[in-house]
Amino acid sequence: MSTPPVQPSALDILRQRYARGEIDAVTFDQMRERLEAAGEPRQQ
């Protein structure tokens, strides 16, 4: 039996996009705040 692959959270995807330079720090912070307000679990 194999387990299904773990899907990255929205916050994980956001961090990856920031790390790749796809978005700037201001956009990252704005999007992170929106995710947190929408109930995305906070990870550190």
PyMOL Python script that loads the backbone (N, CA, C, O; Angstrom):
from pymol import cmd

cmd.read_pdbstr("""\
ATOM      1  N   MET A   1       0.838  -1.195   0.000  1.00  0.00           N
ATOM      2  CA  MET A   1       0.000   0.000   0.000  1.00  0.00           C
ATOM      3  C   MET A   1       0.874   1.247   0.000  1.00  0.00           C
ATOM      4  O   MET A   1       1.879   1.327   0.707  1.00  0.00           O
ATOM      5  N   SER A   2       0.479   2.183  -0.782  1.00  0.00           N
ATOM      6  CA  SER A   2       1.210   3.446  -0.786  1.00  0.00           C
ATOM      7  C   SER A   2       0.285   4.556  -0.308  1.00  0.00           C
ATOM      8  O   SER A   2      -0.925   4.526  -0.530  1.00  0.00           O
ATOM      9  N   THR A   3       0.880   5.516   0.340  1.00  0.00           N
ATOM     10  CA  THR A   3       0.091   6.651   0.818  1.00  0.00           C
ATOM     11  C   THR A   3       0.070   7.721  -0.261  1.00  0.00           C
ATOM     12  O   THR A   3       1.042   7.880  -0.999  1.00  0.00           O
ATOM     13  N   PRO A   4      -1.026   8.449  -0.357  1.00  0.00           N
ATOM     14  CA  PRO A   4      -1.083   9.511  -1.361  1.00  0.00           C
ATOM     15  C   PRO A   4      -0.079  10.614  -1.030  1.00  0.00           C
ATOM     16  O   PRO A   4       0.208  10.858   0.142  1.00  0.00           O
ATOM     17  N   PRO A   5       0.447  11.272  -2.037  1.00  0.00           N
ATOM     18  CA  PRO A   5       1.414  12.346  -1.771  1.00  0.00           C
ATOM     19  C   PRO A   5       0.764  13.488  -0.991  1.00  0.00           C
ATOM     20  O   PRO A   5      -0.413  13.799  -1.175  1.00  0.00           O
ATOM     21  N   VAL A   6       1.545  14.088  -0.134  1.00  0.00           N
ATOM     22  CA  VAL A   6       1.060  15.209   0.669  1.00  0.00           C
ATOM     23  C   VAL A   6       1.025  16.454  -0.210  1.00  0.00           C
ATOM     24  O   VAL A   6       2.010  16.794  -0.865  1.00  0.00           O
ATOM     25  N   GLN A   7      -0.111  17.120  -0.214  1.00  0.00           N
ATOM     26  CA  GLN A   7      -0.257  18.348  -0.991  1.00  0.00           C
ATOM     27  C   GLN A   7       0.287  19.516  -0.171  1.00  0.00           C
ATOM     28  O   GLN A   7      -0.006  19.618   1.020  1.00  0.00           O
ATOM     29  N   PRO A   8       1.069  20.391  -0.785  1.00  0.00           N
ATOM     30  CA  PRO A   8       1.573  21.555  -0.042  1.00  0.00           C
ATOM     31  C   PRO A   8       0.422  22.494   0.314  1.00  0.00           C
ATOM     32  O   PRO A   8      -0.546  22.625  -0.434  1.00  0.00           O
ATOM     33  N   SER A   9       0.545  23.135   1.453  1.00  0.00           N
ATOM     34  CA  SER A   9      -0.470  24.107   1.856  1.00  0.00           C
ATOM     35  C   SER A   9      -0.332  25.366   1.006  1.00  0.00           C
ATOM     36  O   SER A   9       0.673  25.566   0.325  1.00  0.00           O
ATOM     37  N   ALA A  10      -1.342  26.193   1.060  1.00  0.00           N
ATOM     38  CA  ALA A  10      -1.293  27.460   0.326  1.00  0.00           C
ATOM     39  C   ALA A  10      -0.109  28.300   0.801  1.00  0.00           C
ATOM     40  O   ALA A  10       0.544  28.974   0.005  1.00  0.00           O
ATOM     41  N   LEU A  11       0.157  28.252   2.094  1.00  0.00           N
ATOM     42  CA  LEU A  11       1.287  29.015   2.628  1.00  0.00           C
ATOM     43  C   LEU A  11       2.614  28.451   2.126  1.00  0.00           C
ATOM     44  O   LEU A  11       3.541  29.209   1.842  1.00  0.00           O
ATOM     45  N   ASP A  12       2.709  27.135   2.017  1.00  0.00           N
ATOM     46  CA  ASP A  12       3.920  26.523   1.465  1.00  0.00           C
ATOM     47  C   ASP A  12       4.153  26.983   0.027  1.00  0.00           C
ATOM     48  O   ASP A  12       5.276  27.319  -0.350  1.00  0.00           O
ATOM     49  N   ILE A  13       3.093  26.996  -0.765  1.00  0.00           N
ATOM     50  CA  ILE A  13       3.195  27.433  -2.158  1.00  0.00           C
ATOM     51  C   ILE A  13       3.613  28.895  -2.218  1.00  0.00           C
ATOM     52  O   ILE A  13       4.447  29.280  -3.037  1.00  0.00           O
ATOM     53  N   LEU A  14       3.023  29.708  -1.339  1.00  0.00           N
ATOM     54  CA  LEU A  14       3.377  31.125  -1.292  1.00  0.00           C
ATOM     55  C   LEU A  14       4.854  31.298  -0.969  1.00  0.00           C
ATOM     56  O   LEU A  14       5.533  32.111  -1.596  1.00  0.00           O
ATOM     57  N   ARG A  15       5.357  30.547  -0.005  1.00  0.00           N
ATOM     58  CA  ARG A  15       6.778  30.625   0.356  1.00  0.00           C
ATOM     59  C   ARG A  15       7.672  30.203  -0.810  1.00  0.00           C
ATOM     60  O   ARG A  15       8.715  30.811  -1.052  1.00  0.00           O
ATOM     61  N   GLN A  16       7.260  29.162  -1.526  1.00  0.00           N
ATOM     62  CA  GLN A  16       8.038  28.713  -2.680  1.00  0.00           C
ATOM     63  C   GLN A  16       8.095  29.796  -3.752  1.00  0.00           C
ATOM     64  O   GLN A  16       9.152  30.041  -4.333  1.00  0.00           O
ATOM     65  N   ARG A  17       6.979  30.435  -4.012  1.00  0.00           N
ATOM     66  CA  ARG A  17       6.932  31.500  -5.028  1.00  0.00           C
ATOM     67  C   ARG A  17       7.841  32.660  -4.626  1.00  0.00           C
ATOM     68  O   ARG A  17       8.533  33.231  -5.469  1.00  0.00           O
ATOM     69  N   TYR A  18       7.838  33.006  -3.345  1.00  0.00           N
ATOM     70  CA  TYR A  18       8.701  34.081  -2.861  1.00  0.00           C
ATOM     71  C   TYR A  18      10.174  33.675  -2.994  1.00  0.00           C
ATOM     72  O   TYR A  18      11.008  34.472  -3.423  1.00  0.00           O
ATOM     73  N   ALA A  19      10.479  32.444  -2.628  1.00  0.00           N
ATOM     74  CA  ALA A  19      11.858  31.962  -2.706  1.00  0.00           C
ATOM     75  C   ALA A  19      12.373  31.945  -4.141  1.00  0.00           C
ATOM     76  O   ALA A  19      13.559  32.178  -4.376  1.00  0.00           O
ATOM     77  N   ARG A  20      11.498  31.672  -5.095  1.00  0.00           N
ATOM     78  CA  ARG A  20      11.900  31.658  -6.510  1.00  0.00           C
ATOM     79  C   ARG A  20      11.958  33.054  -7.114  1.00  0.00           C
ATOM     80  O   ARG A  20      12.385  33.219  -8.256  1.00  0.00           O
ATOM     81  N   GLY A  21      11.532  34.057  -6.356  1.00  0.00           N
ATOM     82  CA  GLY A  21      11.564  35.425  -6.854  1.00  0.00           C
ATOM     83  C   GLY A  21      10.370  35.790  -7.713  1.00  0.00           C
ATOM     84  O   GLY A  21      10.393  36.806  -8.407  1.00  0.00           O
ATOM     85  N   GLU A  22       9.317  34.967  -7.676  1.00  0.00           N
ATOM     86  CA  GLU A  22       8.123  35.244  -8.480  1.00  0.00           C
ATOM     87  C   GLU A  22       7.310  36.402  -7.914  1.00  0.00           C
ATOM     88  O   GLU A  22       6.606  37.094  -8.650  1.00  0.00           O
ATOM     89  N   ILE A  23       7.411  36.609  -6.601  1.00  0.00           N
ATOM     90  CA  ILE A  23       6.694  37.707  -5.952  1.00  0.00           C
ATOM     91  C   ILE A  23       7.665  38.440  -5.030  1.00  0.00           C
ATOM     92  O   ILE A  23       8.647  37.864  -4.560  1.00  0.00           O
ATOM     93  N   ASP A  24       7.375  39.726  -4.775  1.00  0.00           N
ATOM     94  CA  ASP A  24       8.246  40.505  -3.895  1.00  0.00           C
ATOM     95  C   ASP A  24       7.769  40.391  -2.444  1.00  0.00           C
ATOM     96  O   ASP A  24       6.739  39.779  -2.163  1.00  0.00           O
ATOM     97  N   ALA A  25       8.533  40.989  -1.533  1.00  0.00           N
ATOM     98  CA  ALA A  25       8.241  40.874  -0.107  1.00  0.00           C
ATOM     99  C   ALA A  25       6.892  41.483   0.258  1.00  0.00           C
ATOM    100  O   ALA A  25       6.172  40.938   1.093  1.00  0.00           O
ATOM    101  N   VAL A  26       6.548  42.603  -0.359  1.00  0.00           N
ATOM    102  CA  VAL A  26       5.272  43.260  -0.059  1.00  0.00           C
ATOM    103  C   VAL A  26       4.114  42.348  -0.459  1.00  0.00           C
ATOM    104  O   VAL A  26       3.166  42.166   0.305  1.00  0.00           O
ATOM    105  N   THR A  27       4.197  41.780  -1.656  1.00  0.00           N
ATOM    106  CA  THR A  27       3.151  40.875  -2.127  1.00  0.00           C
ATOM    107  C   THR A  27       3.081  39.642  -1.236  1.00  0.00           C
ATOM    108  O   THR A  27       1.991  39.187  -0.890  1.00  0.00           O
ATOM    109  N   PHE A  28       4.236  39.101  -0.863  1.00  0.00           N
ATOM    110  CA  PHE A  28       4.275  37.941   0.025  1.00  0.00           C
ATOM    111  C   PHE A  28       3.538  38.239   1.326  1.00  0.00           C
ATOM    112  O   PHE A  28       2.690  37.459   1.757  1.00  0.00           O
ATOM    113  N   ASP A  29       3.864  39.374   1.952  1.00  0.00           N
ATOM    114  CA  ASP A  29       3.228  39.729   3.221  1.00  0.00           C
ATOM    115  C   ASP A  29       1.722  39.920   3.069  1.00  0.00           C
ATOM    116  O   ASP A  29       0.951  39.475   3.920  1.00  0.00           O
ATOM    117  N   GLN A  30       1.303  40.573   2.000  1.00  0.00           N
ATOM    118  CA  GLN A  30      -0.127  40.790   1.781  1.00  0.00           C
ATOM    119  C   GLN A  30      -0.861  39.464   1.606  1.00  0.00           C
ATOM    120  O   GLN A  30      -1.921  39.250   2.195  1.00  0.00           O
ATOM    121  N   MET A  31      -0.301  38.594   0.808  1.00  0.00           N
ATOM    122  CA  MET A  31      -0.950  37.310   0.548  1.00  0.00           C
ATOM    123  C   MET A  31      -0.944  36.423   1.794  1.00  0.00           C
ATOM    124  O   MET A  31      -1.911  35.709   2.056  1.00  0.00           O
ATOM    125  N   ARG A  32       0.148  36.471   2.560  1.00  0.00           N
ATOM    126  CA  ARG A  32       0.220  35.687   3.795  1.00  0.00           C
ATOM    127  C   ARG A  32      -0.848  36.152   4.780  1.00  0.00           C
ATOM    128  O   ARG A  32      -1.512  35.333   5.415  1.00  0.00           O
ATOM    129  N   GLU A  33      -1.011  37.468   4.905  1.00  0.00           N
ATOM    130  CA  GLU A  33      -2.028  38.004   5.811  1.00  0.00           C
ATOM    131  C   GLU A  33      -3.425  37.572   5.379  1.00  0.00           C
ATOM    132  O   GLU A  33      -4.263  37.251   6.222  1.00  0.00           O
ATOM    133  N   ARG A  34      -3.679  37.561   4.079  1.00  0.00           N
ATOM    134  CA  ARG A  34      -4.986  37.120   3.579  1.00  0.00           C
ATOM    135  C   ARG A  34      -5.225  35.648   3.885  1.00  0.00           C
ATOM    136  O   ARG A  34      -6.325  35.259   4.280  1.00  0.00           O
ATOM    137  N   LEU A  35      -4.199  34.835   3.702  1.00  0.00           N
ATOM    138  CA  LEU A  35      -4.336  33.411   4.003  1.00  0.00           C
ATOM    139  C   LEU A  35      -4.616  33.191   5.486  1.00  0.00           C
ATOM    140  O   LEU A  35      -5.474  32.387   5.851  1.00  0.00           O
ATOM    141  N   GLU A  36      -3.892  33.905   6.328  1.00  0.00           N
ATOM    142  CA  GLU A  36      -4.103  33.762   7.766  1.00  0.00           C
ATOM    143  C   GLU A  36      -5.500  34.223   8.160  1.00  0.00           C
ATOM    144  O   GLU A  36      -6.134  33.606   9.015  1.00  0.00           O
ATOM    145  N   ALA A  37      -5.986  35.296   7.551  1.00  0.00           N
ATOM    146  CA  ALA A  37      -7.329  35.797   7.847  1.00  0.00           C
ATOM    147  C   ALA A  37      -8.397  34.810   7.382  1.00  0.00           C
ATOM    148  O   ALA A  37      -9.482  34.734   7.959  1.00  0.00           O
ATOM    149  N   ALA A  38      -8.077  34.057   6.334  1.00  0.00           N
ATOM    150  CA  ALA A  38      -9.032  33.090   5.783  1.00  0.00           C
ATOM    151  C   ALA A  38      -8.988  31.758   6.528  1.00  0.00           C
ATOM    152  O   ALA A  38      -9.762  30.848   6.233  1.00  0.00           O
ATOM    153  N   GLY A  39      -8.083  31.653   7.491  1.00  0.00           N
ATOM    154  CA  GLY A  39      -8.040  30.447   8.299  1.00  0.00           C
ATOM    155  C   GLY A  39      -6.944  29.473   7.943  1.00  0.00           C
ATOM    156  O   GLY A  39      -6.928  28.359   8.468  1.00  0.00           O
ATOM    157  N   GLU A  40      -6.028  29.848   7.071  1.00  0.00           N
ATOM    158  CA  GLU A  40      -4.890  28.981   6.764  1.00  0.00           C
ATOM    159  C   GLU A  40      -4.072  28.833   8.041  1.00  0.00           C
ATOM    160  O   GLU A  40      -3.701  29.836   8.651  1.00  0.00           O
ATOM    161  N   PRO A  41      -3.783  27.602   8.457  1.00  0.00           N
ATOM    162  CA  PRO A  41      -3.010  27.418   9.693  1.00  0.00           C
ATOM    163  C   PRO A  41      -1.651  28.096   9.598  1.00  0.00           C
ATOM    164  O   PRO A  41      -0.974  28.013   8.574  1.00  0.00           O
ATOM    165  N   ARG A  42      -1.268  28.752  10.654  1.00  0.00           N
ATOM    166  CA  ARG A  42       0.017  29.453  10.670  1.00  0.00           C
ATOM    167  C   ARG A  42       1.127  28.455  10.950  1.00  0.00           C
ATOM    168  O   ARG A  42       1.036  27.653  11.880  1.00  0.00           O
ATOM    169  N   GLN A  43       2.172  28.512  10.139  1.00  0.00           N
ATOM    170  CA  GLN A  43       3.332  27.647  10.307  1.00  0.00           C
ATOM    171  C   GLN A  43       4.558  28.515  10.458  1.00  0.00           C
ATOM    172  O   GLN A  43       4.646  29.592   9.870  1.00  0.00           O
ATOM    173  N   GLN A  44       5.512  28.039  11.256  1.00  0.00           N
ATOM    174  CA  GLN A  44       6.728  28.823  11.437  1.00  0.00           C
ATOM    175  C   GLN A  44       7.928  28.007  11.094  1.00  0.00           C
ATOM    176  O   GLN A  44       9.054  28.496  11.183  1.00  0.00           O
TER     177      GLN A  44
END
""", "prot")
cmd.dss("prot")
cmd.show_as("cartoon", "prot")
cmd.util.cbc("prot")
cmd.orient("prot")
